[in-house]
Amino acid sequence: MIGKLYLVGTPIGNLGDLSPRAADTLEKVDFIAAEDTRVTVKLLNHLGLKKPMLSYYEHNKKERGGEIIERLLSGQTCALVTDAGMPAISDPGEDMVKLAHENGIPVESVPGPSAVITALAISGMPSGRFTFEGFLTMNKPGRRAHLAELKTEKRTMIFYEAPHKLIATLKDMLDFLGDREIALVRELTKIHEEVIHTTLSGALKTYSEKEPKGEFVIIVSGAKETEKTYTLEEAISLARDFIEKGDSTSSAAKKAAEITGLKKGDIYKGML
């Protein structure tokens, strides 16, 4: 009988956010695959649990992934956890889930906290449409190329960043995106949780004068819609289209004026 892979969301700062179902799952599985066993053992100690664990992270995922799949195929159950939050989101667990599906192994979610969603919810930034960009690469040309692609992105953009890289990231964002409105969300669910509403230039000034501390979620406003500028000739052409659809000259000029922002009288005279 094939086992099952459980994706278990873990707290992003406050241990009180661990769900009862997550605790039950960690207790019942045969073993735990953890991004960092030293971090996960603290969670298990909090729950009074002892479980066999193995590490599964970016640099050993190919080798360790095969081992986990063999154990699952033999009938064992595994809980996949990251250091904090939901596994497989900006996390090597994504590859583990893909492997499980490819091998016909059932995958079950045990949802938990997610820094990206929590930060967006608390930020007050537009949340109707957003894009999660995760961590920018440490490679400077790659980071800049990524930001250049986002210059015209109209959705709210969400990034993760470590404190020691914050200033470099803010500089590159300012260079490539312009001086956007942003929210800096730090230390989510912890004692010093903070939401800072500012601009890229404002944040750069602030953290050039004081050392950034804590893990950051950077939420950046999307590009503004650029309004088309109409020439008088384009406005006249638009008015003539309305006339062809049955409008009077006066009515067509009025409609074209409302759309283009030009004066009705100028459009009317141009048609005559």
VOGU-3710 file (C-alpha; in Angstrom, 3 decimals, decimal comma):
1> migklylvgt> 0,000/0,000/0,000  1,356/3,450/-0,978  1,872/6,009/1,778  0,989/9,695/1,723  2,815/13,022/1,691  1,385/15,693/3,989  2,206/19,379/3,426  2,080/20,884/6,901  2,007/24,648/7,380  3,978/25,776/10,418
11> pignlgdlsp> 4,029/29,102/12,332  5,907/32,051/10,826  6,751/33,413/14,256  4,062/32,725/16,843  3,820/29,101/17,962  0,204/29,723/18,925  -0,641/29,761/15,205  0,012/26,022/14,786  -3,340/24,381/14,086  -4,579/21,344/16,049
21> raadtlekvd> -4,749/19,416/12,770  -1,104/20,250/12,018  -0,085/19,017/15,475  -2,093/15,793/15,014  -0,508/15,206/11,603  3,035/15,684/12,905  2,245/13,156/15,634  0,788/10,459/13,384  3,213/10,428/10,420  6,072/7,941/10,229
31> fiaaedtrvt> 8,714/10,612/9,594  9,206/14,311/8,907  11,119/15,897/6,018  12,270/19,313/7,248  14,076/22,222/5,632  16,189/22,537/8,791  15,832/19,803/11,424  17,282/22,150/14,072  14,348/24,512/13,566  11,719/21,771/13,397
41> vkllnhlglk> 12,953/20,030/16,550  12,075/23,198/18,506  8,509/22,918/17,214  8,378/19,225/18,118  9,726/19,967/21,599  6,961/22,560/22,017  4,440/19,826/21,181  6,178/17,206/23,313  6,803/15,005/20,258  9,744/12,909/19,127
51> kpmlsyyehn> 9,783/11,917/15,471  12,341/10,572/13,009  13,454/13,473/10,825  15,582/13,976/7,761  16,645/17,200/6,109  15,255/18,212/2,733  16,504/21,537/1,381  17,691/23,217/-1,813  21,147/21,648/-1,964  20,194/18,042/-1,222
61> kkerggeiie> 16,699/17,852/-2,744  17,676/15,660/-5,721  19,408/13,015/-3,631  16,991/13,175/-0,681  13,886/13,376/-2,887  14,473/9,883/-4,250  14,926/8,500/-0,731  11,660/10,063/0,451  9,769/8,731/-2,577  11,055/5,181/-1,922
71> rllsgqtcal> 9,826/5,342/1,649  6,438/6,677/0,578  6,093/3,955/-2,053  6,833/1,374/0,646  3,780/2,590/2,584  5,240/5,123/5,004  3,723/8,558/5,619  5,716/11,779/5,634  5,065/15,339/6,789  6,915/17,920/4,709
81> vtdagmpais> 7,643/21,138/6,603  9,617/24,268/5,906  11,265/26,472/8,549  8,180/28,701/8,634  4,953/28,928/6,694  3,500/26,742/3,983  5,855/24,288/2,283  6,319/24,404/-1,515  5,745/28,183/-1,718  9,082/29,757/-2,708
91> dpgedmvkla> 10,536/26,581/-1,223  12,217/23,373/-2,510  9,167/21,437/-1,313  7,727/22,332/-4,727  9,985/19,659/-6,270  8,978/17,099/-3,646  5,296/17,598/-4,393  5,940/17,216/-8,120  7,863/13,980/-7,522  5,029/12,621/-5,400
101> hengipvesv> 2,444/13,328/-8,101  4,677/11,776/-10,774  4,897/8,593/-8,703  1,189/8,362/-7,958  1,634/9,203/-4,287  -1,306/11,086/-2,726  -0,537/14,545/-1,388  -2,674/16,109/1,326  -2,521/19,715/2,510  -2,656/20,758/6,134
111> pgpsavital> -2,877/24,530/5,564  -1,129/26,958/7,828  0,325/30,459/7,967  1,762/32,030/4,819  3,951/35,135/5,050  2,998/36,382/1,590  -0,759/36,351/2,252  -0,476/37,543/5,854  1,746/40,477/4,855  -0,544/41,523/2,017
121> aisgmpsgrf> -3,607/41,366/4,259  -2,055/43,557/6,947  -0,370/46,003/4,566  -3,388/47,936/3,335  -2,032/47,763/-0,225  -4,351/46,832/-3,153  -5,000/43,086/-2,950  -7,510/42,459/-5,744  -4,723/41,397/-8,096  -1,166/40,678/-7,022
131> tfegfltmnk> 1,939/38,789/-8,070  4,307/37,001/-5,699  7,932/37,374/-6,812  9,619/35,656/-3,845  13,314/36,330/-3,219  15,239/38,188/-5,892  18,427/36,410/-6,925  21,691/37,443/-5,281  23,223/37,653/-8,757  23,183/41,372/-9,568
141> pgrrahlael> 22,571/41,116/-13,360  19,846/38,508/-12,775  18,187/40,632/-10,095  18,171/43,677/-12,325  16,827/41,716/-15,293  13,994/40,426/-13,095  13,091/43,956/-12,000  13,303/45,279/-15,561  10,638/42,736/-16,570  8,353/44,076/-13,832
151> ktekrtmify> 8,553/47,736/-14,822  5,120/47,693/-16,484  3,504/45,187/-14,084  0,212/46,728/-12,955  -0,544/44,280/-10,148  0,688/44,728/-6,589  4,067/42,981/-6,291  5,241/41,046/-3,234  8,861/40,180/-2,471  10,704/38,473/0,379
161> eaphkliatl> 14,028/39,926/1,521  16,641/39,324/4,201  17,824/42,327/6,254  21,422/42,229/4,998  20,262/42,511/1,367  17,471/45,042/1,901  19,370/48,217/0,947  20,753/46,747/-2,304  17,279/45,533/-3,250  15,654/48,894/-2,507
171> kdmldflgdr> 18,289/50,663/-4,643  17,675/48,372/-7,605  13,887/48,657/-7,232  14,139/52,454/-7,224  16,384/52,381/-10,325  14,150/50,069/-12,340  10,629/50,706/-11,047  10,785/54,387/-10,139  9,737/55,836/-6,800  6,747/53,626/-5,989
181> eialvreltk> 4,526/53,504/-2,930  5,476/50,494/-0,812  4,716/48,737/2,455  7,519/47,110/4,406  6,196/44,349/6,649  8,655/42,888/9,132  8,687/40,322/11,932  5,225/38,974/11,122  3,329/37,532/14,129  6,297/38,276/16,417
191> iheevihttl> 6,608/40,811/19,248  8,066/43,498/16,989  5,662/43,049/14,067  5,591/46,264/12,058  4,034/47,707/8,892  5,797/50,732/7,422  4,038/52,713/4,686  6,532/54,707/2,663  8,097/54,991/-0,802  11,141/53,268/-2,235
201> sgalktysek> 13,201/56,442/-1,822  11,872/56,943/1,717  12,706/53,373/2,719  16,169/53,668/1,208  16,832/56,828/3,217  15,534/55,265/6,435  17,578/52,077/6,199  20,693/53,854/5,022  20,630/55,584/8,407  19,655/52,612/10,583
211> epkgefviiv> 20,399/48,908/10,348  17,541/46,755/8,960  16,499/44,055/11,408  14,189/41,078/10,937  12,868/39,341/7,858  11,060/41,658/5,445  8,140/41,338/3,055  8,270/44,197/0,541  4,952/45,079/-1,069  5,276/47,387/-4,068
221> sgaketekty> 2,453/49,183/-5,867  1,923/48,266/-9,510  2,598/50,547/-12,454  -0,034/53,209/-12,992  -2,185/53,164/-16,094  -0,817/55,658/-18,564  -3,506/57,867/-20,070  -3,488/58,149/-23,840  -2,943/61,657/-25,183  -5,194/62,354/-28,185
231> tleeaislar> -4,414/64,721/-31,029  -7,161/66,899/-32,514  -7,053/64,769/-35,678  -7,662/61,590/-33,625  -10,568/63,264/-31,804  -12,140/64,335/-35,109  -11,774/60,802/-36,469  -13,451/59,441/-33,347  -16,331/61,937/-33,729  -16,831/60,916/-37,354
241> dfiekgdsts> -17,114/57,296/-36,232  -19,975/58,345/-33,946  -21,654/60,193/-36,852  -21,466/57,010/-38,957  -23,280/55,235/-36,123  -26,117/57,777/-36,248  -25,063/60,603/-33,930  -25,531/64,232/-34,890  -22,423/66,354/-35,426  -22,948/68,109/-32,105
251> saakkaaeit> -23,535/64,853/-30,201  -20,514/63,179/-31,844  -18,278/66,123/-30,932  -19,492/65,983/-27,334  -18,793/62,248/-27,009  -15,348/62,598/-28,574  -14,577/65,466/-26,193  -15,522/63,339/-23,166  -13,204/60,544/-24,316  -10,228/62,631/-25,424
261> glkkgdiykg> -10,348/65,524/-22,985  -10,224/68,026/-25,843  -12,699/70,881/-26,267  -16,008/70,069/-27,945  -15,887/73,340/-29,924  -12,489/72,548/-31,399  -13,611/69,085/-32,461  -16,854/70,470/-33,916  -15,003/73,151/-35,948  -12,525/70,568/-37,149
271> ml> -15,275/68,397/-38,544  -16,752/71,354/-40,448
//
